[in-house]
Amino acid sequence: MGQTLVATVPAARALYDRANQVLGYDLAGLCFEGPSEELDSTMRSQPALFVTGLAALELLRRESPDVVDACQFAAGLSLGEYTALVFAGVLEFEDALRVVQRRGEAMQAASDRAPSGMVSLLGLELDVVRRLCDEARQADVLDVANLLCPGNIVVSGSKAACERVAEAAEQAGAMKAIPLAVAGAFHTSLMQSAVDKLAAELQQVPLGRPRIPVISNVDARPHDDPEEIRDLLVRQVVSPVLWEDSMRYLIAQGCNSFHEVGPGRVLRGLLRRIDRKLSCESVTC
């Protein structure tokens, strides 16, 4: 992840070098060589994804500077919101990376408290998914965590509840119920212990007003007030990600051309499920 960028884009190499100084370990080496078990832990994967996303942005900046200069909005899914905020000038790179590092550590600690996870349910309507969660929850935690696109909703909760809802979803006609390879039940109350730690870290860094609107995961709307942005970033950890609503908001503002920046092409696929007529280029690494 990111190895080709570092070899070909000096500005991307510089980002990894700066990240190593902040984090106190060789992030580039971890991204390029693993071990995968360490990279897959959320305390390591969050800084890795954050830096790699900005490194991919440097590739876009080099190859299509006019695209970067003409960008009118920014958005990022969950952790990606921090990448978007750096691009929009709300956070400085080093400050954001320190927050992301703390966020990953706090969410890893919350995940380690009890077995939990996330399940992607394909082919069901939101009201059906909510009903299934209500029925499968029992005495555990189980809630909608990501509203990604039509027919793709992720639920999150205790391990036992995730297993129950996956079985119930298939019986209810879901195309698939796919357990996700994540550390825990992100975007639910099981992450509550991470909230205070993240809030304290965010209080230590300055936030500016965005030079372009950044869409919040929490309410699918842009915000100008730095203190409001700070509060939303804390709430995001325990709130559902309204990604489909975020994309529909951008479409309503007249956006018809998108660029996905970072590892993979997942967001482009989600956008095509929302509106196939839209243009979306992926800048991958």
ROTITOR-508010 format. One line per field, with one value per atom (N, C-alpha, C): residue number from 1; atom name; x, y negated, z negated. Coordinates in steps of 0.001 Angstrom, whole numbers. Atoms other than C-alpha are relative to their C-alpha. Layout:
// ROTITOR-508010
pos	NUM	... .
site	CA	... .
px	X	... .
py	Y	... .
pz	Z	... .
***
This chain:
// ROTITOR-508010
pos	1	1	1	2	2	2	3	3	3	4	4	4	5	5	5	6	6	6	7	7	7	8	8	8	9	9	9	10	10	10	11	11	11	12	12	12	13	13	13	14	14	14	15	15	15	16	16	16	17	17	17	18	18	18	19	19	19	20	20	20	21	21	21	22	22	22	23	23	23	24	24	24	25	25	25	26	26	26	27	27	27	28	28	28	29	29	29	30	30	30	31	31	31	32	32	32	33	33	33	34	34	34	35	35	35	36	36	36	37	37	37	38	38	38	39	39	39	40	40	40	41	41	41	42	42	42	43	43	43	44	44	44	45	45	45	46	46	46	47	47	47	48	48	48	49	49	49	50	50	50	51	51	51	52	52	52	53	53	53	54	54	54	55	55	55	56	56	56	57	57	57	58	58	58	59	59	59	60	60	60	61	61	61	62	62	62	63	63	63	64	64	64	65	65	65	66	66	66	67	67	67	68	68	68	69	69	69	70	70	70	71	71	71	72	72	72	73	73	73	74	74	74	75	75	75	76	76	76	77	77	77	78	78	78	79	79	79	80	80	80	81	81	81	82	82	82	83	83	83	84	84	84	85	85	85	86	86	86	87	87	87	88	88	88	89	89	89	90	90	90	91	91	91	92	92	92	93	93	93	94	94	94	95	95	95	96	96	96	97	97	97	98	98	98	99	99	99	100	100	100	101	101	101	102	102	102	103	103	103	104	104	104	105	105	105	106	106	106	107	107	107	108	108	108	109	109	109	110	110	110	111	111	111	112	112	112	113	113	113	114	114	114	115	115	115	116	116	116	117	117	117	118	118	118	119	119	119	120	120	120	121	121	121	122	122	122	123	123	123	124	124	124	125	125	125	126	126	126	127	127	127	128	128	128	129	129	129	130	130	130	131	131	131	132	132	132	133	133	133	134	134	134	135	135	135	136	136	136	137	137	137	138	138	138	139	139	139	140	140	140	141	141	141	142	142	142	143	143	143	144	144	144	145	145	145	146	146	146	147	147	147	148	148	148	149	149	149	150	150	150	151	151	151	152	152	152	153	153	153	154	154	154	155	155	155	156	156	156	157	157	157	158	158	158	159	159	159	160	160	160	161	161	161	162	162	162	163	163	163	164	164	164	165	165	165	166	166	166	167	167	167	168	168	168	169	169	169	170	170	170	171	171	171	172	172	172	173	173	173	174	174	174	175	175	175	176	176	176	177	177	177	178	178	178	179	179	179	180	180	180	181	181	181	182	182	182	183	183	183	184	184	184	185	185	185	186	186	186	187	187	187	188	188	188	189	189	189	190	190	190	191	191	191	192	192	192	193	193	193	194	194	194	195	195	195	196	196	196	197	197	197	198	198	198	199	199	199	200	200	200	201	201	201	202	202	202	203	203	203	204	204	204	205	205	205	206	206	206	207	207	207	208	208	208	209	209	209	210	210	210	211	211	211	212	212	212	213	213	213	214	214	214	215	215	215	216	216	216	217	217	217	218	218	218	219	219	219	220	220	220	221	221	221	222	222	222	223	223	223	224	224	224	225	225	225	226	226	226	227	227	227	228	228	228	229	229	229	230	230	230	231	231	231	232	232	232	233	233	233	234	234	234	235	235	235	236	236	236	237	237	237	238	238	238	239	239	239	240	240	240	241	241	241	242	242	242	243	243	243	244	244	244	245	245	245	246	246	246	247	247	247	248	248	248	249	249	249	250	250	250	251	251	251	252	252	252	253	253	253	254	254	254	255	255	255	256	256	256	257	257	257	258	258	258	259	259	259	260	260	260	261	261	261	262	262	262	263	263	263	264	264	264	265	265	265	266	266	266	267	267	267	268	268	268	269	269	269	270	270	270	271	271	271	272	272	272	273	273	273	274	274	274	275	275	275	276	276	276	277	277	277	278	278	278	279	279	279	280	280	280	281	281	281	282	282	282	283	283	283	284	284	284	285	285	285 .
site	N	CA	C	N	CA	C	N	CA	C	N	CA	C	N	CA	C	N	CA	C	N	CA	C	N	CA	C	N	CA	C	N	CA	C	N	CA	C	N	CA	C	N	CA	C	N	CA	C	N	CA	C	N	CA	C	N	CA	C	N	CA	C	N	CA	C	N	CA	C	N	CA	C	N	CA	C	N	CA	C	N	CA	C	N	CA	C	N	CA	C	N	CA	C	N	CA	C	N	CA	C	N	CA	C	N	CA	C	N	CA	C	N	CA	C	N	CA	C	N	CA	C	N	CA	C	N	CA	C	N	CA	C	N	CA	C	N	CA	C	N	CA	C	N	CA	C	N	CA	C	N	CA	C	N	CA	C	N	CA	C	N	CA	C	N	CA	C	N	CA	C	N	CA	C	N	CA	C	N	CA	C	N	CA	C	N	CA	C	N	CA	C	N	CA	C	N	CA	C	N	CA	C	N	CA	C	N	CA	C	N	CA	C	N	CA	C	N	CA	C	N	CA	C	N	CA	C	N	CA	C	N	CA	C	N	CA	C	N	CA	C	N	CA	C	N	CA	C	N	CA	C	N	CA	C	N	CA	C	N	CA	C	N	CA	C	N	CA	C	N	CA	C	N	CA	C	N	CA	C	N	CA	C	N	CA	C	N	CA	C	N	CA	C	N	CA	C	N	CA	C	N	CA	C	N	CA	C	N	CA	C	N	CA	C	N	CA	C	N	CA	C	N	CA	C	N	CA	C	N	CA	C	N	CA	C	N	CA	C	N	CA	C	N	CA	C	N	CA	C	N	CA	C	N	CA	C	N	CA	C	N	CA	C	N	CA	C	N	CA	C	N	CA	C	N	CA	C	N	CA	C	N	CA	C	N	CA	C	N	CA	C	N	CA	C	N	CA	C	N	CA	C	N	CA	C	N	CA	C	N	CA	C	N	CA	C	N	CA	C	N	CA	C	N	CA	C	N	CA	C	N	CA	C	N	CA	C	N	CA	C	N	CA	C	N	CA	C	N	CA	C	N	CA	C	N	CA	C	N	CA	C	N	CA	C	N	CA	C	N	CA	C	N	CA	C	N	CA	C	N	CA	C	N	CA	C	N	CA	C	N	CA	C	N	CA	C	N	CA	C	N	CA	C	N	CA	C	N	CA	C	N	CA	C	N	CA	C	N	CA	C	N	CA	C	N	CA	C	N	CA	C	N	CA	C	N	CA	C	N	CA	C	N	CA	C	N	CA	C	N	CA	C	N	CA	C	N	CA	C	N	CA	C	N	CA	C	N	CA	C	N	CA	C	N	CA	C	N	CA	C	N	CA	C	N	CA	C	N	CA	C	N	CA	C	N	CA	C	N	CA	C	N	CA	C	N	CA	C	N	CA	C	N	CA	C	N	CA	C	N	CA	C	N	CA	C	N	CA	C	N	CA	C	N	CA	C	N	CA	C	N	CA	C	N	CA	C	N	CA	C	N	CA	C	N	CA	C	N	CA	C	N	CA	C	N	CA	C	N	CA	C	N	CA	C	N	CA	C	N	CA	C	N	CA	C	N	CA	C	N	CA	C	N	CA	C	N	CA	C	N	CA	C	N	CA	C	N	CA	C	N	CA	C	N	CA	C	N	CA	C	N	CA	C	N	CA	C	N	CA	C	N	CA	C	N	CA	C	N	CA	C	N	CA	C	N	CA	C	N	CA	C	N	CA	C	N	CA	C	N	CA	C	N	CA	C	N	CA	C	N	CA	C	N	CA	C	N	CA	C	N	CA	C	N	CA	C	N	CA	C	N	CA	C	N	CA	C	N	CA	C	N	CA	C	N	CA	C	N	CA	C	N	CA	C	N	CA	C	N	CA	C	N	CA	C	N	CA	C	N	CA	C	N	CA	C	N	CA	C	N	CA	C	N	CA	C	N	CA	C	N	CA	C	N	CA	C	N	CA	C	N	CA	C	N	CA	C	N	CA	C	N	CA	C	N	CA	C	N	CA	C	N	CA	C	N	CA	C	N	CA	C	N	CA	C	N	CA	C	N	CA	C	N	CA	C	N	CA	C	N	CA	C	N	CA	C	N	CA	C	N	CA	C	N	CA	C	N	CA	C	N	CA	C	N	CA	C	N	CA	C	N	CA	C	N	CA	C	N	CA	C	N	CA	C	N	CA	C	N	CA	C	N	CA	C	N	CA	C	N	CA	C	N	CA	C	N	CA	C	N	CA	C	N	CA	C	N	CA	C	N	CA	C	N	CA	C .
px	844	0	876	-741	1555	1411	-1400	4859	318	-230	4515	18	30	3623	1329	-1248	6724	1146	-1079	8915	-69	167	7483	-389	494	6107	758	-790	8622	-852	851	5836	-666	563	4317	1050	-1088	7674	187	-173	7941	-1083	1077	4561	293	-330	5648	1154	-1116	8908	-478	551	7004	-835	836	4596	856	-873	7463	454	-441	8612	-1111	1131	5142	-327	476	4311	1055	-1052	7694	274	-328	7780	-31	-152	8391	-1319	1303	4930	159	-207	6216	384	-404	7935	-1147	1156	4786	-981	923	2638	530	-575	5048	306	-524	6272	-798	749	3825	810	913	3411	-1466	1394	-227	-804	758	-1442	116	-176	25	-685	606	-1108	-1518	1455	-4653	-602	539	-4993	-406	508	-7012	940	-930	-4323	1118	-991	-1963	-655	625	-4378	-529	536	-5884	1063	-1048	-2607	440	-441	-1669	-956	985	-4900	-33	2	-4809	1162	-1185	-1262	-35	25	-1731	-1025	978	-4862	567	-607	-2961	1150	-1047	-58	-596	682	-2480	-457	374	-3709	1180	-1180	-141	210	-60	-221	-993	1002	-3438	446	-462	-1929	1083	-1062	1067	-536	468	-863	-1144	1165	-4004	-184	116	-3380	-1269	1227	-6374	-1196	1077	-8656	21	-136	-7318	-411	308	-7580	-1495	1416	-11166	-939	847	-12408	-873	957	-15520	-486	442	-16360	967	-777	-14628	-817	674	-15888	867	-733	-14398	-797	789	-15927	725	-542	-15271	1379	-1349	-11489	321	-280	-11411	-423	399	-13102	1198	-1202	-9751	861	-724	-8060	-657	728	-10771	214	-175	-10336	1405	-1354	-6582	29	55	-7200	-695	770	-9686	628	-700	-7207	-501	524	-9096	1055	-1038	-6254	1334	-1329	-2505	310	-297	-1030	455	-525	970	-1039	1042	-1880	-1044	1007	-4367	529	-568	-2000	59	-7	-1606	-1397	1379	-5387	-388	321	-5745	687	-706	-3105	-732	723	-4956	-1362	1295	-8277	144	-210	-6913	295	-323	-5455	-1230	1183	-8665	-1050	979	-10865	479	-539	-8530	-244	226	-8755	-1465	1434	-12554	-370	285	-12601	499	-585	-10398	-794	763	-12877	-955	953	-15317	-49	91	-15721	-1126	1004	-17522	431	-343	-17620	-1046	904	-19457	-375	492	-21538	-651	619	-22416	-1182	1225	-25996	-362	243	-26632	-1395	1278	-29993	-1226	1144	-32221	-257	357	-34086	318	-394	-33226	-1011	983	-36511	72	-151	-35956	1227	-1236	-32394	-218	272	-33563	-865	844	-36246	823	-837	-33715	938	-854	-31400	-781	833	-34227	-265	318	-35017	1234	-1211	-31409	822	-824	-30078	-14	185	-31454	644	-608	-29318	1325	-1273	-26372	-162	7	-25442	-37	71	-26439	-751	614	-27135	509	-459	-26916	1205	-1243	-23392	368	-346	-22908	-1154	996	-25552	746	-982	-23410	-617	680	-25695	-1235	1187	-29005	379	-253	-28928	1313	-1271	-25633	40	70	-26005	853	-868	-23467	-558	408	-24545	1200	-1161	-22241	-459	394	-22347	817	-692	-21338	82	-232	-20031	-1237	1160	-23019	-1162	1101	-25520	261	-343	-23668	-260	261	-23878	-1500	1457	-27607	-609	614	-28397	425	-433	-26342	-877	862	-28357	-1421	1362	-31641	-115	33	-30755	-103	77	-30183	-1379	1349	-33500	-1029	917	-35135	187	-167	-33865	1182	-1202	-30557	804	-878	-28279	1208	-1151	-25345	38	-330	-24356	1483	-1447	-20624	650	-760	-18656	1213	-1101	-16088	1247	-1278	-12413	411	-280	-12410	200	-350	-11288	-1203	1111	-14658	-1223	1303	-18107	91	-153	-17256	-1358	1195	-19880	-1207	1063	-21878	417	-286	-22071	1143	-1135	-19400	1317	-1178	-16915	-34	164	-18076	1266	-1205	-14873	1073	-974	-12935	-339	473	-14973	804	-710	-13321	1458	-1403	-9822	161	-67	-10501	-307	357	-12160	1170	-1150	-9144	1104	-1046	-6767	-382	447	-8854	81	-103	-8820	1418	-1395	-5033	455	-430	-4979	-914	827	-6148	-732	790	-8895	-338	353	-9454	-1311	1196	-12385	363	-327	-12536	0	-46	-11515	-1028	1126	-14069	-853	849	-17056	423	-258	-16375	-1268	1265	-19370	236	-133	-19740	-705	618	-20419	-1243	1053	-22757	-1344	1278	-25392	-53	-42	-24361	-148	35	-23937	1369	-1257	-20993	-144	-6	-20002	1213	-1076	-17927	670	-491	-17498	984	-980	-14270	-432	425	-15786	-1100	1044	-18786	628	-710	-16448	675	-668	-14492	-996	1030	-17684	-499	494	-18862	1009	-1018	-15551	-37	145	-16036	-1259	1267	-19667	64	-83	-18689	347	-468	-17078	-1154	1128	-20428	-1283	1174	-22773	76	-19	-23826	619	-578	-21935	-1068	1059	-24473	634	-736	-22485	-935	929	-25386	-623	567	-26993	1034	-1064	-23635	153	-129	-23352	-1231	1208	-26958	-14	-122	-26296	897	-915	-23349	-655	701	-25430	-1012	986	-28129	659	-726	-25448	533	-435	-24735	1267	-1229	-21706	-308	185	-21442	1303	-1303	-17729	740	-609	-15942	1369	-1273	-12422	132	-278	-11807	1507	-1437	-8374	369	-409	-6755	50	-84	-6313	-1366	1239	-8984	-952	1022	-12067	-1396	1284	-14828	-971	906	-16241	-560	510	-16509	-1129	1058	-18532	-1270	1176	-20833	-705	598	-21356	-767	701	-22307	-1342	1276	-25002	-991	866	-26343	-473	360	-26259	1023	-914	-24720	445	-338	-24638	1203	-1058	-21982	1380	-1383	-18312	808	-858	-15868	1309	-1325	-12131	664	-694	-10072	1493	-1442	-6569	494	-308	-5321	1502	-1411	-2066	228 .
py	1202	0	-1248	1243	-3253	131	-187	-1709	-626	596	-2773	-1517	1454	-6303	-520	454	-6615	57	-163	-5390	-1024	860	-7832	-1435	1335	-10877	-506	477	-12761	-585	588	-14625	1079	-1114	-11279	585	-476	-10062	-909	965	-13246	162	-199	-12557	1174	-1156	-9124	-321	381	-10579	-866	839	-13237	836	-861	-10567	821	-796	-8454	-807	855	-11404	-178	199	-11910	1283	-1257	-8255	705	-678	-7088	1409	-1292	-4026	-154	66	-3242	372	-260	-3599	512	-431	-3246	1479	-1392	35	923	-804	1332	134	-28	389	883	-697	1920	1470	-1330	5006	760	-655	5746	92	-1129	7930	-421	370	7898	9	-48	8842	-1334	1280	5625	-1118	1044	3475	41	-146	4842	-491	529	3664	-1454	1343	460	-1093	1004	-1350	-271	199	-871	-347	216	-810	-1423	1353	-4206	-1008	878	-6167	380	-443	-4039	-465	416	-4753	-1517	1470	-8449	-525	489	-8992	442	-501	-6819	-754	796	-8745	-1345	1293	-12035	181	-281	-10442	164	-139	-9455	-1359	1355	-13042	-727	618	-14139	491	-506	-11892	-744	744	-13554	-1445	1387	-16970	-137	47	-16131	231	-376	-14560	-870	806	-16727	-1160	1112	-19955	-817	755	-21575	633	-696	-18916	-353	331	-19583	-1447	1419	-23354	-289	254	-23096	697	-762	-20860	-944	872	-22379	570	-654	-19845	1133	-1177	-17098	822	-909	-14060	1227	-1238	-10967	901	-957	-7817	368	-311	-7459	-633	541	-7836	-968	848	-9392	-1444	1375	-12473	-842	721	-13416	-374	305	-13198	-1178	1094	-15452	-1316	1225	-17956	-582	501	-18180	-645	564	-18743	-1356	1247	-21495	-1051	983	-23212	-157	86	-22551	444	-565	-20508	30	-214	-20516	1494	-1420	-17168	634	-601	-16513	19	36	-17600	1082	-1010	-15395	1409	-1331	-12433	372	-281	-12733	378	-322	-12742	1376	-1290	-9789	1134	-1016	-7871	270	-152	-8509	651	-589	-7648	1503	-1423	-4315	763	-649	-3486	133	-15	-4413	973	-925	-2445	1444	-1342	554	453	-336	439	321	-266	244	1349	-1273	3184	1183	-1086	5263	327	-214	4929	1192	-1101	7458	380	-423	9530	-742	756	7414	-75	67	6743	-740	667	5483	989	-876	7208	-856	687	5892	819	-663	6743	-543	412	6660	404	-308	6408	-203	244	5258	-1493	1387	2006	-353	459	-99	411	-345	555	1477	-1433	4310	239	-160	4030	-453	470	1998	1000	-998	4568	1229	-1157	7394	-286	377	5514	51	-18	5059	1428	-1388	8763	783	-773	10000	-566	674	7546	729	-612	9246	-894	822	8061	-612	481	7108	-1339	1208	4054	420	-254	4125	-1153	1166	1079	-182	409	-284	-913	752	-1648	-785	670	-2546	123	17	-3569	-387	228	-3188	-345	219	-2974	888	-861	-1376	1481	-1428	2246	375	-308	1978	-750	573	1362	855	-712	2283	-161	37	3203	361	-94	3259	321	-324	4779	1132	-1108	7612	1179	-1129	10771	884	-896	12873	-620	673	10284	-87	49	9937	1350	-1332	13688	241	-191	13681	-793	823	10808	470	-521	12329	1178	-1141	15535	-459	497	13640	-732	753	11425	944	-952	14402	646	-560	15874	-1012	1062	12500	-371	240	12575	-842	759	10730	759	-619	11362	630	-490	11741	-674	591	11143	266	-157	10516	-578	534	10237	-782	845	7443	248	-214	7767	-1274	1194	5024	426	-340	4877	76	32	4135	-677	559	2551	-1517	1433	-858	-662	832	-3625	521	-369	-2194	-411	345	-2723	816	-773	-29	-767	860	-2739	-1171	1148	-5071	-290	224	-4550	-748	729	-6042	-1482	1361	-9257	-1017	970	-11008	-149	53	-10101	-797	743	-11405	-1468	1392	-14559	-745	646	-15308	-278	201	-14856	-1112	1043	-17051	-1386	1296	-19814	-560	419	-19935	-576	433	-20829	-1112	1065	-23977	467	-245	-23714	-1334	1209	-26323	164	-85	-27130	642	-680	-24943	-962	825	-26545	474	-536	-24260	816	-758	-22528	1470	-1417	-19129	596	-604	-16833	892	-792	-15406	1340	-1324	-11687	39	-89	-12420	-468	546	-14536	-266	151	-14547	-1454	1426	-18322	-621	696	-20760	-929	889	-22885	-919	993	-26080	-225	318	-26468	1069	-999	-24761	761	-692	-23970	1020	-942	-22344	1210	-1097	-20273	893	-760	-19238	926	-786	-18063	1138	-1030	-16156	1128	-1051	-14306	937	-843	-13050	851	-726	-12097	1078	-940	-10293	1409	-1307	-7439	889	-776	-6379	-245	320	-7572	733	-624	-5914	-927	743	-6994	-138	248	-8609	-262	197	-8050	-213	196	-7663	-1393	1341	-10830	-1073	959	-12623	-143	46	-11701	-645	615	-12676	-1507	1435	-16048	-642	547	-16619	-29	-32	-15572	-1135	1088	-18054	-1364	1266	-20780	-165	84	-20054	755	-761	-17784	1171	-1111	-15397	674	-603	-14572	171	-335	-12839	647	-718	-11602	712	-772	-8811	79	76	-9247	887	-891	-6463	1439	-1406	-2689	577	-678	-739	-846	644	-1603	197	-288	-936	-1157	1149	-4473	-222	123	-4572	995	-996	-1365	-407	460	-2814	-1126	1123	-5979	490	-548	-3930	611	-544	-2237	-1106	1137	-5664	-690	650	-7190	417	-530	-5375	-1044	1000	-8524	-854	867	-10197	523	-337	-10269	86	-131	-8990	671	-548	-8469	397	-462	-6483	-251	207	-7563	942	-1063	-4374	117	-162	-3267	1437 .
pz	0	0	0	-88	1198	533	-376	2341	1353	-1311	5967	-86	171	4894	-531	609	2754	999	-974	5598	1125	-1180	8138	-303	340	6284	-1232	1145	4084	-1127	1044	2249	-844	752	1254	-938	847	-58	-1216	1086	-2106	-1067	973	-3738	-921	831	-4922	-946	860	-6249	-1164	1067	-8191	-966	846	-9460	-956	861	-10791	-1211	1104	-12906	-1030	908	-14391	-755	572	-14992	-842	729	-16238	481	-604	-13976	1515	-1450	-10310	678	-621	-8800	1423	-1383	-5235	45	27	-6065	-360	387	-7747	1159	-1144	-4730	1129	-1153	-2226	-287	292	-4054	-1060	1061	-6895	-1272	-217	-8822	58	-224	-7791	-1297	1249	-11292	-745	676	-12667	777	-822	-9754	-86	54	-10078	-1311	1251	-13690	218	-283	-13779	-508	495	-15798	1004	-1051	-12840	1341	-1311	-9910	155	-139	-10705	424	-520	-10427	1415	-1320	-7406	1093	-999	-5534	158	-39	-6450	837	-725	-5169	1457	-1372	-2087	844	-728	-1113	434	-346	-1230	983	-976	655	1399	-1289	3434	517	-396	3445	649	-601	4203	1430	-1373	7267	886	-760	8432	208	-93	7712	1077	-1008	9903	1406	-1324	12777	508	-409	12774	-965	962	10837	186	-248	12511	-705	703	10998	-1477	1419	7506	-251	177	7936	158	-279	9215	-988	922	6385	-835	690	4795	-1322	1236	2039	-315	406	65	-980	932	-1826	-177	244	-3401	-909	756	-4799	-1288	1324	-8542	-158	133	-8935	1132	-1155	-5453	-175	248	-6849	-456	423	-8420	1215	-1230	-5020	711	-651	-3585	-729	781	-6417	165	-286	-5825	1376	-1352	-2114	-2	37	-2979	-905	806	-5316	-1421	1365	-8559	-1009	860	-10080	735	-550	-9524	-21	-147	-8498	-1311	1222	-11670	-1115	1023	-13945	243	-332	-12125	-239	179	-12216	-1482	1443	-15991	-486	377	-16361	522	-596	-14002	-757	786	-15940	-1312	1268	-19199	231	-345	-17546	193	-236	-16362	-1276	1263	-19768	-892	861	-21579	511	-562	-19194	-110	204	-19414	-1436	1405	-23220	-261	160	-23033	609	-661	-20626	-819	775	-22920	-1264	1232	-25789	99	-178	-24308	1474	-1405	-21126	718	-747	-18546	1450	-1417	-14814	802	-936	-11758	1096	-1060	-9084	1082	-1129	-5626	489	-456	-4652	1372	-1380	-915	449	-628	788	-866	875	-2069	-164	264	-2720	-1453	1327	-5756	-1065	1027	-7554	-360	270	-7209	-868	779	-8530	-1441	1367	-11517	-768	671	-12285	-385	291	-12062	-1184	1131	-14434	-1304	1201	-16909	-472	356	-16784	-436	278	-16904	-1156	1005	-19503	-1343	1317	-22628	-1074	1063	-25572	440	-511	-23342	713	-835	-21281	1457	-1442	-17612	646	-624	-15450	1431	-1333	-11927	-161	140	-11491	1248	-1260	-7810	985	-1066	-5277	1270	-1061	-2180	1348	-1272	857	-1	-16	1859	-41	103	736	-635	673	-1157	-1325	1342	-4880	-927	942	-7551	-1410	1397	-11061	-866	866	-14042	-1413	1359	-17506	-577	641	-19790	975	-907	-18132	118	-15	-19124	759	-688	-17896	1500	-1427	-14584	665	-549	-14071	136	-65	-14856	1150	-1040	-12496	1389	-1295	-9674	421	-306	-9891	304	-213	-10157	1328	-1260	-7183	1190	-1114	-4910	69	22	-6023	496	-433	-5260	1465	-1432	-1670	396	-364	-1826	1044	-995	1137	-690	753	-1247	-1359	1290	-4849	-216	-51	-4929	-1260	1145	-8198	513	-446	-7815	-851	688	-8713	-729	803	-11353	-1448	1382	-14964	-914	932	-16528	556	-370	-16492	121	-209	-15079	236	-197	-15019	-778	933	-17920	-1406	1394	-21666	-590	488	-22098	134	-135	-21063	-980	891	-23860	-816	799	-25869	784	-823	-22925	110	-224	-22926	-800	843	-25875	416	-414	-24689	1295	-1258	-21185	-220	277	-22505	-623	645	-24697	1002	-1010	-21772	970	-924	-19478	-631	667	-22076	41	-2	-21765	1340	-1337	-18056	511	-570	-16260	1254	-1202	-13655	641	-722	-10971	747	-836	-8757	1342	-1263	-5635	1186	-1216	-2338	1021	-761	-658	-974	920	-2284	-107	272	-3894	-596	427	-4345	-1215	1223	-7850	132	30	-8256	-880	1009	-11157	525	-462	-9408	1498	-1457	-5713	442	-323	-5710	-272	282	-5585	-1200	1167	-8588	81	-52	-8792	-1346	1333	-12554	-476	440	-13754	-1249	1216	-17157	297	-406	-15510	695	-661	-13322	-1030	1064	-16414	-704	674	-18132	885	-912	-15051	172	-116	-14770	-1201	1188	-18327	116	-127	-17708	1078	-1120	-14508	-461	462	-16471	-449	522	-17963	803	-824	-15173	1336	-1325	-11906	1044	-1122	-8786	1089	-993	-6428	1362	-1249	-3246	1196	-1121	-808	-61	139	-2190	347	-323	-1867	1502	-1460	1803	645	-568	2479	-264	247	853	1053	-1004	3204	1377	-1285	6189	84	35	5146	153	-174	5107	1424	-1388	8774	311	-255	8386	944	-929	11340	392	-273	11422	-1328	1272	8539	220	20	7743	-1342	1207	5253	-168	230	3695	-1182	1077	1679	470	-392	1636	358	-380	3500	819	-823	5533	-589	650	3002	157	-35	2981	1396	-1368	6761	230	-139	6618	-724	737	3977	755	-732	6032	1218	-1161	9091	-402	470	7001	-331	314	6043	1277	-1274	9558	1052	-1011	12528	1019	-1006	14644	-394	491	12506	394	-298	13441	-1291	1179	10815	402	-289	11353	-1320	1195	8839	130	79	7867	-1087	950	6233	-220	358	4688	-430 .
***
